[in-house]
Amino acid sequence: MSDTGNISATISNGTPNGTPGDFVAESGAHAVDPAEAVGGARRRRGGRSDVVRSKLPEQRPYGQPHLRYHPTEVVSADELEMIHNGSMRILEEIGMEFLEPEARRLLAAAGADIRPGETRVRFSREMVMETITTVPSSFTLHSYNPEHNLEIGGNAIAIGSVASAPNTYSMDGGRRTGNHVDYQNLLRLSQMLNVVNFIAGYPVEPIDIHASVRHLDATYDALTLTDKPIHAYSLGRQRNIDCLEMVRISRGIDDATLEREPSIFTVINSSSPLRLDTPMLQGILEYSSRNQVVVLTPFTLAGAMAPVTLAGAVAQQNAEALAGITLTQVVRAGSPAVYGGFTSNVDMQSGAPAFGTPEYMRTAMMGGQLARRYGFPYRSSNVCAANALDAQAAYESVFSIWGALMGGVNMMMHGAGWMEGGLHAGYEKMILDAEMLQMACAFLDPVIVDEDTLGFEAITDVGPGGHFFGTAHTQARFRTAFHHPMISDWRNWESWEEAGSPQAHQKANSIWKEMLRAYEPPPMDAAVKEELGDFVAKRKAEGGVATDF
């Protein structure tokens, strides 16, 4: 399983869609919930009604949360330095394979040690530590809607949608192969959920679009169905170039402005242990050279692709991340890069990846410690290994969210919807995760302490043995005093039973359907949308990108 969405799958013998971004009412052999088509179908019938709007759950306003607590330090300063030195020794004595010749040429010119006929690159610690000093500690990730520009770094947190799943699941339609209908609808949900700040990638892989043009349709959809910053997969040079151009068009800017204002990001996964392959390296070369964001994330699973000990696994993660980030600065000093931590463990009985574990939680915090040591923004994830929307899905995700937050996360990937170790994106799980993330954001709200909030007059008025329901202090604040959940049910047993005994998964199922009914696409200038469509049509006429099938 890769974090990049480079999913190996059999593609059905369909033809690429004729018009980019058209809503697809049916999905061929794929089972699709009837309710999942409401987003596009209702829009053509004239828009949402007041009745539809009134059924939507209350959400927190859109915005970026900020970490107001000190991140947790899992290891001491001395222990952290031991991990750093272990990483330096890996890079100096063992090295890392770079499979793209241009990357090796640039690194050799910058002082890396590459022996004749080898793809392995060895780095001196002096070269690494000097080169990475130009990584910006914070930057702005831009959208064509300036209200959705994101601060990346410092104590700011940005939360992304689920990404890269090959399958999707809903209670009505069950588990099914990724397809264009589900892809578009999960984008719509990502737009509707205020707690989601950016599109982390394809929420589910639209496998029914041929791989030669999939990136064109998928990026068009992400740019027109949402107005939040987007991700592009590094699956070869031409796909990178196409996505860069589409983002430039969407913002209505020239190339020089794009290079001043980072507007898209890509996740670069090392092939652990100790290898960066050609498509990933081409992503660094294209995005860093254009001053766009590279999130360098080793996919290290302790006991499988990394040592079974947490210290060893994190030392390897750190070495791989530093090697890739070093290349970003060799390509273009000062280009934005993010340190990604994704170390978890495997089930040593089955070999299956495990997420949301105590080990994952600790390595998430250790990754944050290392990112802060180097002055990098930090990426972590909300992940779980649960196959069903049950207690396991909730408690593993809570562990992942907490590990990310207390690790000092700046970019939380896979924030809403990740299930089954990343093998399916869940409609109901998106809502459940949004509920948990909103609670986490409320936890990060500052506590206001002043004469008014201390409530001395209210306490005086009530006195011993009274209650505060009717006080002026309560009446002036009760509507906004506390967090309002989307799913949690705080009624007593009798009232809850009288309402039909609704449970969390049923509420989540109802909420995503209401959100799709109420969805409206974000405004985009008609000329810009036409230019985007023309670009996609042109690239499709040229054949897109060559593939093996």
C-alpha positions as CSV (number, residue, x, y, z in Angstrom):
1,M,0.0,0.0,0.0
2,S,1.4,3.4,-1.0
3,D,0.6,6.8,0.4
4,T,0.8,8.3,-3.2
5,G,-2.2,6.8,-4.9
6,N,0.0,4.8,-7.3
7,I,-2.5,2.0,-7.1
8,S,-2.0,-1.2,-9.1
9,A,-5.4,-2.1,-10.5
10,T,-7.1,-3.6,-13.5
11,I,-8.9,-0.9,-15.5
12,S,-12.1,-1.8,-17.2
13,N,-12.5,-1.6,-21.0
14,G,-14.2,1.8,-20.9
15,T,-13.4,4.9,-22.7
16,P,-12.3,8.2,-21.1
17,N,-15.1,10.6,-20.4
18,G,-15.8,12.9,-23.3
19,T,-16.4,16.0,-21.2
20,P,-14.1,16.8,-18.3
21,G,-15.9,16.9,-15.0
22,D,-19.4,15.9,-16.1
23,F,-21.4,14.3,-13.4
24,V,-21.9,10.6,-14.1
25,A,-25.3,9.4,-13.1
26,E,-24.4,5.7,-13.3
27,S,-21.1,3.9,-13.0
28,G,-21.3,0.8,-15.2
29,A,-20.6,-2.4,-13.3
30,H,-19.9,-0.5,-10.1
31,A,-22.7,-0.5,-7.5
32,V,-23.5,3.1,-6.6
33,D,-26.0,4.2,-3.9
34,P,-29.0,5.9,-5.5
35,A,-28.6,8.7,-3.0
36,E,-25.0,9.3,-4.1
37,A,-26.1,10.8,-7.3
38,V,-28.1,13.6,-5.7
39,G,-25.2,16.1,-5.8
40,G,-25.3,16.4,-9.5
41,A,-28.9,15.4,-10.3
42,R,-30.5,17.9,-7.9
43,R,-28.3,20.7,-9.1
44,R,-29.7,20.4,-12.6
45,R,-33.2,20.5,-11.2
46,G,-32.7,24.0,-9.8
47,G,-30.7,24.1,-6.6
48,R,-31.2,23.3,-3.0
49,S,-34.3,24.3,-1.1
50,D,-34.7,25.8,2.4
51,V,-35.9,22.4,3.5
52,V,-32.6,20.7,2.4
53,R,-30.6,23.5,4.1
54,S,-32.5,23.1,7.4
55,K,-31.6,19.4,7.6
56,L,-27.8,20.1,7.6
57,P,-26.1,19.6,10.9
58,E,-24.4,22.5,12.6
59,Q,-20.7,22.8,11.9
60,R,-17.9,24.9,13.2
61,P,-17.1,27.8,10.9
62,Y,-14.4,27.2,8.3
63,G,-11.0,28.1,9.5
64,Q,-7.5,26.8,10.5
65,P,-7.1,25.6,14.1
66,H,-3.9,26.4,15.9
67,L,-2.0,24.3,18.5
68,R,-2.1,26.2,21.7
69,Y,-0.4,23.5,23.8
70,H,3.2,22.4,23.9
71,P,3.8,19.4,21.7
72,T,4.6,16.2,23.5
73,E,8.3,15.2,23.6
74,V,8.4,11.4,23.7
75,V,12.2,11.2,23.8
76,S,14.7,13.4,25.6
77,A,16.9,15.9,23.9
78,D,19.8,13.4,24.2
79,E,17.8,10.6,22.8
80,L,16.6,12.7,19.9
81,E,20.2,13.6,19.1
82,M,21.0,9.8,19.1
83,I,18.3,9.3,16.5
84,H,19.6,12.2,14.5
85,N,23.2,10.8,14.6
86,G,21.9,7.4,13.7
87,S,20.2,8.9,10.6
88,M,23.4,10.7,9.6
89,R,25.3,7.5,9.9
90,I,22.8,5.8,7.6
91,L,23.2,8.5,5.0
92,E,27.0,8.6,5.3
93,E,27.8,4.9,5.5
94,I,24.8,3.1,3.8
95,G,23.4,5.8,1.6
96,M,20.1,5.8,-0.3
97,E,19.2,4.8,-3.9
98,F,18.1,7.5,-6.2
99,L,16.8,5.9,-9.4
100,E,16.5,9.1,-11.5
101,P,19.8,10.0,-13.3
102,E,19.1,13.8,-13.3
103,A,18.6,13.7,-9.5
104,R,21.9,11.9,-9.1
105,R,23.7,14.4,-11.4
106,L,22.4,17.3,-9.3
107,L,23.3,15.7,-6.0
108,A,26.8,14.8,-7.3
109,A,27.4,18.4,-8.3
110,A,26.3,19.5,-4.8
111,G,28.8,17.3,-3.2
112,A,27.1,14.0,-2.6
113,D,29.2,10.8,-3.0
114,I,28.1,8.7,-5.9
115,R,30.3,5.9,-7.0
116,P,30.7,5.1,-10.8
117,G,28.0,2.7,-12.1
118,E,25.9,3.0,-8.8
119,T,22.5,4.5,-8.1
120,R,23.3,4.7,-4.4
121,V,23.9,8.2,-3.0
122,R,25.9,8.8,0.2
123,F,25.7,12.2,2.0
124,S,28.0,13.8,4.5
125,R,26.2,15.2,7.4
126,E,27.8,18.6,6.7
127,M,26.2,18.6,3.3
128,V,22.8,17.6,4.6
129,M,22.7,20.1,7.5
130,E,24.0,23.0,5.4
131,T,21.7,22.3,2.5
132,I,18.5,22.0,4.5
133,T,18.9,25.4,6.2
134,T,17.1,27.0,3.3
135,V,13.8,25.1,3.9
136,P,11.2,27.8,4.9
137,S,9.8,27.1,8.4
138,S,6.4,28.4,7.2
139,F,4.7,29.4,3.9
140,T,1.3,30.0,2.4
141,L,-0.4,27.4,0.2
142,H,-2.7,29.3,-2.2
143,S,-6.1,28.5,-3.6
144,Y,-8.1,30.3,-6.3
145,N,-10.4,31.3,-3.4
146,P,-8.2,33.4,-1.2
147,E,-10.4,32.7,1.8
148,H,-9.1,29.1,1.6
149,N,-5.4,30.0,1.5
150,L,-3.6,28.0,4.2
151,E,-0.8,28.8,6.5
152,I,1.6,25.9,6.7
153,G,4.0,25.9,9.6
154,G,4.3,27.5,13.0
155,N,1.4,26.4,15.2
156,A,-1.1,26.4,12.3
157,I,-2.9,23.2,11.5
158,A,-4.4,22.3,8.1
159,I,-6.6,19.2,7.7
160,G,-7.0,17.2,4.5
161,S,-9.5,14.8,3.1
162,V,-8.8,11.0,2.8
163,A,-6.7,10.2,-0.3
164,S,-5.4,7.4,-2.4
165,A,-7.9,4.7,-1.5
166,P,-8.5,2.1,-4.3
167,N,-12.0,1.3,-3.0
168,T,-14.9,3.1,-1.4
169,Y,-17.7,2.0,1.0
170,S,-21.1,3.2,2.1
171,M,-23.8,1.5,4.1
172,D,-26.1,1.4,1.2
173,G,-23.8,0.3,-1.6
174,G,-21.2,-1.7,0.3
175,R,-17.5,-1.9,-0.6
176,R,-16.8,-1.3,-4.3
177,T,-13.9,-0.5,-6.6
178,G,-13.1,3.2,-6.9
179,N,-14.9,5.0,-9.7
180,H,-15.6,8.5,-11.0
181,V,-19.0,8.9,-9.4
182,D,-17.7,8.2,-5.9
183,Y,-14.6,10.3,-6.6
184,Q,-16.7,13.3,-7.4
185,N,-19.1,12.8,-4.5
186,L,-16.3,12.5,-2.0
187,L,-14.9,15.7,-3.4
188,R,-18.3,17.3,-2.8
189,L,-18.3,16.1,0.8
190,S,-14.8,17.5,1.3
191,Q,-16.1,20.8,0.1
192,M,-19.1,20.7,2.4
193,L,-17.2,19.7,5.5
194,N,-15.8,22.9,7.1
195,V,-13.2,21.0,9.1
196,V,-11.5,19.9,5.8
197,N,-9.0,22.6,4.7
198,F,-7.4,20.9,1.6
199,I,-7.9,18.1,-0.8
200,A,-5.2,15.5,0.1
201,G,-5.4,13.7,-3.2
202,Y,-8.0,11.5,-5.0
203,P,-10.4,10.6,-2.1
204,V,-10.9,7.4,-4.0
205,E,-9.1,6.3,-7.2
206,P,-11.5,6.8,-10.2
207,I,-10.3,3.6,-11.9
208,D,-13.0,3.7,-14.6
209,I,-11.1,6.7,-16.1
210,H,-8.1,5.4,-18.2
211,A,-4.8,6.0,-16.6
212,S,-3.5,8.0,-19.6
213,V,-6.0,10.8,-18.9
214,R,-7.1,10.2,-15.3
215,H,-5.1,13.0,-13.9
216,L,-6.7,15.5,-16.2
217,D,-10.3,14.6,-15.3
218,A,-9.5,14.2,-11.7
219,T,-7.6,17.5,-11.3
220,Y,-10.4,19.3,-13.3
221,D,-12.9,17.8,-10.8
222,A,-10.9,18.8,-7.8
223,L,-10.5,22.4,-9.1
224,T,-14.2,22.9,-10.1
225,L,-16.1,20.8,-7.4
226,T,-14.0,22.4,-4.6
227,D,-12.1,25.6,-4.0
228,K,-9.7,24.3,-1.4
229,P,-6.0,23.8,-2.1
230,I,-5.2,20.5,-3.9
231,H,-2.6,17.8,-4.2
232,A,-1.2,16.2,-7.3
233,Y,0.4,12.7,-7.5
234,S,4.0,12.4,-8.7
235,L,3.4,9.7,-11.2
236,G,5.8,11.0,-13.9
237,R,7.0,14.3,-15.3
238,Q,4.2,15.0,-17.8
239,R,1.4,14.5,-15.2
240,N,3.2,16.9,-12.9
241,I,3.5,19.5,-15.7
242,D,-0.2,19.1,-16.6
243,C,-1.3,19.6,-13.0
244,L,0.9,22.6,-12.5
245,E,-0.6,24.2,-15.6
246,M,-4.2,23.5,-14.5
247,V,-3.6,25.1,-11.1
248,R,-2.1,28.1,-12.8
249,I,-5.2,28.4,-15.0
250,S,-7.6,28.0,-12.0
251,R,-5.9,30.9,-10.2
252,G,-5.8,33.1,-13.3
253,I,-2.2,34.0,-12.8
254,D,1.0,33.9,-14.9
255,D,4.0,31.6,-14.4
256,A,6.0,34.1,-12.5
257,T,3.2,34.5,-9.9
258,L,2.8,30.8,-9.6
259,E,6.5,30.5,-8.8
260,R,6.1,33.2,-6.1
261,E,3.0,31.7,-4.6
262,P,3.0,27.9,-3.9
263,S,-0.4,26.7,-5.1
264,I,-0.2,22.9,-5.2
265,F,1.6,20.2,-3.2
266,T,2.8,16.7,-3.9
267,V,3.6,13.9,-1.5
268,I,6.8,12.1,-2.2
269,N,7.0,8.6,-0.7
270,S,10.3,6.9,-0.4
271,S,10.2,3.2,-1.3
272,S,11.4,2.1,2.1
273,P,13.9,0.9,2.9
274,L,16.2,3.6,1.5
275,R,15.1,4.1,-2.1
276,L,13.5,6.9,-4.1
277,D,12.1,5.8,-7.5
278,T,12.0,7.7,-10.8
279,P,8.4,9.0,-10.7
280,M,8.9,10.3,-7.1
281,L,12.2,12.0,-8.0
282,Q,10.6,13.5,-11.1
283,G,8.0,15.0,-8.8
284,I,10.7,16.7,-6.7
285,L,12.5,18.0,-9.8
286,E,9.3,19.5,-11.3
287,Y,7.7,20.8,-8.2
288,S,10.7,22.2,-6.4
289,S,12.0,23.8,-9.5
290,R,8.7,25.7,-9.7
291,N,8.7,26.6,-6.0
292,Q,5.8,24.3,-5.3
293,V,5.3,22.2,-2.1
294,V,7.0,18.8,-1.6
295,V,5.8,16.7,1.3
296,L,8.6,14.1,1.8
297,T,7.0,11.1,3.6
298,P,8.8,7.8,4.0
299,F,6.4,4.8,4.2
300,T,8.2,3.0,7.0
301,L,6.4,0.1,8.8
302,A,8.4,-1.2,11.7
303,G,9.1,-4.9,11.4
304,A,8.6,-4.9,7.6
305,M,10.2,-2.0,5.8
306,A,12.1,-0.7,8.8
307,P,13.7,-2.1,12.0
308,V,11.2,-3.6,14.5
309,T,12.3,-1.1,17.2
310,L,10.7,2.3,17.2
311,A,14.1,4.1,17.5
312,G,15.5,2.3,14.5
313,A,12.4,2.8,12.4
314,V,12.3,6.5,13.2
315,A,16.0,6.8,12.5
316,Q,15.5,5.3,9.1
317,Q,12.4,7.5,8.5
318,N,14.5,10.5,9.3
319,A,17.3,9.5,7.0
320,E,15.0,9.0,4.1
321,A,13.1,12.3,4.7
322,L,16.3,14.3,5.0
323,A,17.8,12.8,1.8
324,G,14.7,13.8,-0.2
325,I,14.4,17.2,1.4
326,T,18.1,17.8,0.7
327,L,17.3,17.2,-3.0
328,T,14.5,19.8,-2.9
329,Q,16.9,22.4,-1.8
330,V,19.6,21.4,-4.3
331,V,17.0,21.8,-7.0
332,R,15.9,25.2,-5.7
333,A,17.1,26.7,-2.5
334,G,14.2,28.0,-0.5
335,S,11.5,25.9,-2.1
336,P,8.8,24.8,0.4
337,A,9.2,21.3,1.8
338,V,7.4,19.5,4.6
339,Y,8.7,16.7,6.8
340,G,6.4,13.8,6.7
341,G,6.1,11.1,9.4
342,F,4.2,7.9,8.6
343,T,6.0,5.3,10.7
344,S,3.7,2.6,12.1
345,N,4.0,-1.1,12.8
346,V,2.8,-4.3,11.3
347,D,0.9,-7.1,12.9
348,M,3.7,-9.6,13.5
349,Q,1.3,-12.5,13.2
350,S,-0.2,-11.6,9.8
351,G,2.2,-9.0,8.4
352,A,-0.7,-6.6,7.9
353,P,-0.1,-2.8,8.5
354,A,-1.5,-1.5,11.8
355,F,-2.5,2.1,12.3
356,G,-3.8,4.1,15.3
357,T,-1.6,1.9,17.5
358,P,0.4,3.1,20.6
359,E,3.5,2.7,18.4
360,Y,2.0,4.9,15.7
361,M,1.0,7.5,18.2
362,R,4.5,7.7,19.7
363,T,6.3,7.8,16.3
364,A,3.9,10.6,15.2
365,M,5.1,12.6,18.1
366,M,8.8,11.6,17.6
367,G,8.5,12.7,13.9
368,G,7.2,16.1,15.1
369,Q,10.2,16.4,17.5
370,L,12.6,15.8,14.6
371,A,10.8,18.2,12.3
372,R,11.1,20.9,15.0
373,R,14.8,20.2,15.4
374,Y,15.4,21.0,11.8
375,G,12.8,23.9,11.6
376,F,10.5,22.1,9.1
377,P,6.7,22.1,8.8
378,Y,5.4,18.7,9.9
379,R,2.9,16.3,8.2
380,S,1.1,13.5,10.0
381,S,-2.1,11.5,9.3
382,N,-5.4,10.4,10.7
383,V,-5.3,6.6,9.9
384,C,-6.9,3.4,11.2
385,A,-6.9,-0.3,10.2
386,A,-10.6,-0.9,11.0
387,N,-12.6,-2.7,8.3
388,A,-16.0,-1.4,9.6
389,L,-17.4,1.7,11.1
390,D,-17.2,0.4,14.6
391,A,-15.5,1.2,17.9
392,Q,-12.1,0.2,16.4
393,A,-12.5,2.8,13.7
394,A,-13.2,5.5,16.3
395,Y,-10.6,4.7,18.9
396,E,-7.7,4.1,16.4
397,S,-8.5,7.4,14.6
398,V,-8.7,9.2,17.9
399,F,-5.2,7.9,18.7
400,S,-4.0,9.0,15.3
401,I,-5.5,12.4,15.6
402,W,-4.1,12.9,19.1
403,G,-0.6,11.7,18.1
404,A,-0.7,14.1,15.2
405,L,-1.8,17.1,17.3
406,M,0.5,16.5,20.1
407,G,3.3,15.9,17.6
408,G,2.8,19.5,16.4
409,V,1.3,18.6,13.1
410,N,0.9,21.3,10.4
411,M,-0.6,19.2,7.6
412,M,-2.9,16.4,8.7
413,M,-3.3,14.1,5.7
414,H,-6.2,11.6,5.4
415,G,-8.1,13.6,8.0
416,A,-11.6,12.4,7.0
417,G,-12.6,9.1,5.5
418,W,-9.6,6.7,5.8
419,M,-10.5,3.1,6.5
420,E,-9.0,-0.4,6.2
421,G,-5.4,0.7,6.3
422,G,-6.1,3.0,3.4
423,L,-7.7,0.4,1.2
424,H,-11.1,2.1,1.2
425,A,-12.6,5.5,1.7
426,G,-15.8,5.5,3.7
427,Y,-18.7,7.9,3.2
428,E,-19.9,7.4,6.8
429,K,-16.3,7.5,8.0
430,M,-15.8,10.9,6.5
431,I,-18.6,12.2,8.8
432,L,-17.4,10.3,11.8
433,D,-13.9,11.7,11.3
434,A,-15.3,15.2,10.8
435,E,-17.1,14.8,14.1
436,M,-13.9,13.8,15.9
437,L,-11.9,16.5,14.2
438,Q,-14.4,19.2,15.2
439,M,-14.2,18.1,18.8
440,A,-10.4,18.2,18.5
441,C,-10.6,21.7,17.1
442,A,-12.9,22.8,19.9
443,F,-10.4,21.4,22.4
444,L,-7.8,23.7,20.8
445,D,-10.0,26.8,21.2
446,P,-8.5,29.2,23.7
447,V,-10.2,29.5,27.2
448,I,-11.2,33.1,27.7
449,V,-10.5,34.3,31.3
450,D,-11.7,37.7,32.2
451,E,-14.1,39.3,34.7
452,D,-17.1,38.6,32.5
453,T,-16.3,34.9,32.0
454,L,-15.6,34.3,35.7
455,G,-19.3,34.9,36.3
456,F,-19.1,36.2,39.8
457,E,-22.4,38.1,39.6
458,A,-24.1,34.9,38.3
459,I,-22.7,32.9,41.2
460,T,-23.8,35.6,43.6
461,D,-27.4,35.6,42.2
462,V,-27.8,31.9,42.3
463,G,-26.1,31.3,45.7
464,P,-25.9,27.9,47.4
465,G,-28.2,25.2,46.2
466,G,-29.6,26.9,43.1
467,H,-29.1,26.5,39.4
468,F,-27.8,28.6,36.5
469,F,-30.3,27.8,33.7
470,G,-32.3,31.0,34.1
471,T,-29.6,33.5,34.9
472,A,-28.9,36.4,32.6
473,H,-25.3,35.2,32.3
474,T,-26.5,31.8,31.0
475,Q,-29.3,33.2,28.8
476,A,-26.8,35.5,27.0
477,R,-24.4,32.7,26.2
478,F,-26.2,29.3,26.0
479,R,-26.5,29.2,22.2
480,T,-22.7,29.4,21.7
481,A,-21.3,28.3,25.1
482,F,-20.4,24.8,24.2
483,H,-19.4,22.6,21.2
484,H,-22.3,21.4,19.1
485,P,-21.8,17.8,17.8
486,M,-23.0,16.5,14.4
487,I,-23.4,12.9,15.6
488,S,-23.2,12.6,19.4
489,D,-26.6,12.2,21.0
490,W,-26.9,13.7,24.5
491,R,-30.6,13.0,25.1
492,N,-31.6,10.7,28.0
493,W,-32.5,7.1,27.3
494,E,-36.3,7.7,27.0
495,S,-36.0,10.6,24.6
496,W,-33.4,8.8,22.5
497,E,-35.6,5.6,22.4
498,E,-38.6,7.6,21.5
499,A,-36.7,9.1,18.6
500,G,-36.0,5.6,17.1
501,S,-32.8,4.8,19.0
502,P,-30.5,6.4,16.3
503,Q,-26.9,5.2,16.4
504,A,-23.7,6.9,15.1
505,H,-23.4,5.0,11.8
506,Q,-27.0,5.7,11.0
507,K,-26.6,9.4,11.7
508,A,-23.4,9.5,9.6
509,N,-25.2,7.9,6.7
510,S,-28.0,10.4,6.9
511,I,-25.7,13.4,7.2
512,W,-23.6,12.7,4.1
513,K,-26.7,12.2,2.0
514,E,-28.1,15.6,3.2
515,M,-24.8,17.2,2.5
516,L,-24.8,15.9,-1.1
517,R,-28.3,17.1,-1.6
518,A,-27.4,20.6,-0.3
519,Y,-24.1,20.8,-2.2
520,E,-23.5,23.7,-4.6
521,P,-20.3,24.0,-6.6
522,P,-18.0,26.9,-5.6
523,P,-18.1,29.9,-7.9
524,M,-15.4,30.0,-10.6
525,D,-15.0,32.6,-13.4
526,A,-16.7,31.3,-16.5
527,A,-13.6,32.2,-18.7
528,V,-11.3,30.4,-16.3
529,K,-13.5,27.3,-16.3
530,E,-13.6,27.3,-20.1
531,E,-9.9,27.6,-20.3
532,L,-9.5,24.7,-17.9
533,G,-11.9,22.6,-20.0
534,D,-10.0,23.5,-23.2
535,F,-6.7,22.5,-21.7
536,V,-8.1,19.1,-20.6
537,A,-9.6,18.6,-24.1
538,K,-6.4,19.5,-25.8
539,R,-4.3,17.2,-23.6
540,K,-6.8,14.3,-24.2
541,A,-6.6,14.9,-27.9
542,E,-2.9,14.5,-27.7
543,G,-3.3,11.2,-25.9
544,G,-2.6,12.2,-22.4
545,V,0.3,10.2,-20.9
546,A,1.6,7.0,-22.4
547,T,0.8,3.9,-20.3
548,D,1.5,0.2,-20.6
549,F,-2.2,-0.6,-21.1
